[in-house]
Amino acid sequence: MRETVITMDIILQHQPVLIPEMTRIWLAEEFDIIESSKEKRQCESRMDSFLATLFYKMFLFLSYTNLKGTGDYKLLDRVVVDAWTSMPENKLFYRGMVSWLGFSHAEMPFISDDRRSGGSKWSFF
């Protein structure tokens, strides 16, 4: 029996209604990762957008891993979780490390909801 883990932000920008479709794709098409892909970012300043784009370009240049549009809302097969948790790094960058592992993946586009509370803790640095 295959096992899976679904990760999502607690701030309710990720829509739980997508979980059945993510699971269907995982089971039917046998991808190891079903990854949400933001079609549009909500409420983002031009500076934040510029810094995010710059970060993704730098990350691609340094690691050959394209993270543009990816998020933390993912369905991971157990083999991916095992590979990720076996890595020796102690400073974990979940989104980058999971993508870097190289498992088969499918993207599932969505438009994130606005934050229900609080502000972003994301920083370019």
C-alpha positions, 0 to 999 in steps of 0.5 A: 500500500502506498503512503503519502503526506500532504503539506500546506500552509496553516494560514489558509491560503492553500485550498483543502478542496484540491486534496482529492484531485491531488490524490487522484492524480497521484494514484492514477498517474503514479507521480511521486510529487503533486505540486501546487503551482501558483497561477497568481500571487495575491496582494504582493507589492512590486518590490516583493514580486521583484525580490521573489523573481530575483531569488528564483533566478539566483536559485536556478543559477546556483542549483539548476532547480527551478522553483518559480511558481512552486509552493509548500502545498504538495503531496509527497509519496512516502519515497520522497519523504524518506529521501528528504528526511535522510538528507544530512542538512540541518538547515532545511529549505523544504521547497528547494530540497524536495524539488532538487531530489529529482522525483517525478512530479506533476503541477496542479495550478491554483490561485491562492486565497488571501491570508486570513491573518498576519503578514508574510515572514518571507525575506529575500535574505 
